[in-house]
Amino acid sequence: EGLEVDIAVNGSLAESMLGQRHYDLVLIDIRTPVMDGKQLYQSITEKHPELVSGVIFTTGDVLGGDTQSFLEQSERLFLAKPFTPDELKAVVKEALRRL
């Protein structure tokens, strides 16, 4: 698709990467180890507010009240797990369109 992608194995590493380089989009798993996706999102809102509109969440816990409430409040795009490559491409295209 012509996109350059970096991968972080946990939220803390992702937070560090965000301070070192410019990103247009960030795909965040809600249940990321070390620093969960909610904490990473909070960090982004405080340290990189220009990136908030480029956040996409992913989770296998869309039915959990806490997670559902968080996703609704954040007003960010999200993908429910499991998802297909085509679904991922579609949400990335939508996020890029909204920038």
N, C-alpha and C positions, 0 to 999 in steps of 0.2 A: 504493500500500500504506500510505500515511500515515506514511512514514518521512522524516526529514530527513537529507539526505546531503551531505557535503562531500567534495571530491576533492583529493588531493594528487598532483602529477605525479612526485614522487620521495620516497624514504624520509626524506631530511633535512627536507623541507617537512612531511611527515606528523609527524615528531618534534616540530617546532616547533608545529604545530597542536594536538598532544596536550597541550602545556603551556599552551595558551590557553583551552581549552574542555573541558567534560565530554563524553565519548563513551561510549555503551553497547557498541557493537561497532566493530571495526576489521577491514576486509577488506584483507589485505596480500598483494601479489604477491611471491613469493620473489625474482624477478629485477627488482626495482625499481631504477632508476638512482640514482646518487649514494650512497645508503645502501641496501644490499639488504634484503630482507625479514627475513633472519636477524638482521642487525644491528639493524634496527628492533625486532624482537621482543625482543632482548636489552635494548635501551634501555627498552622497556615493562616488562619484568620488574624492572628496577632502579628506574625513576623513577615508574612507574604500575602497581604490582603488582595493584591492584584491577581493572585492565582486562584482565589476562591471560586470564581466563575468557571475555572477549568477543572474542578474536582468532579470525579465520577466515583461513586461508591459501588462496591460489590459485596454481597453477603449471601450466606445460605440461611440466614435467620430473619427473613422478612416478616415472619409471623410473630416474632417476639415483640411484645408491646414496647419495650425499651428501644429496640432497634427501629421499629416502625415509626415511633414518635420522633426519634432522632432524625431519620431520613426525611420525614415530613417537615420538620423544623428547619433543616438545612436547605431545603428546596433545591437540592442538587440531583443530577441524573444518577440513576443506579441500575445495576444489573443484578438480578437474582441468580444465584448459583443453583444448579449448573447452567452455564450458558454456552452457546455455540460460537464459533469464530465469526459467523455472519452477524450474530447479535452484538458481539463486541465491536465489530466494524461499524455497525449501524449507530451504536451509542457514541462511539468516538467521532463519527462524522457529524452527528447531531451536536455534540459538545463543541466541535470546531466551528460549526455553523453559528453557534450562539456567541462565540467570542467577538 
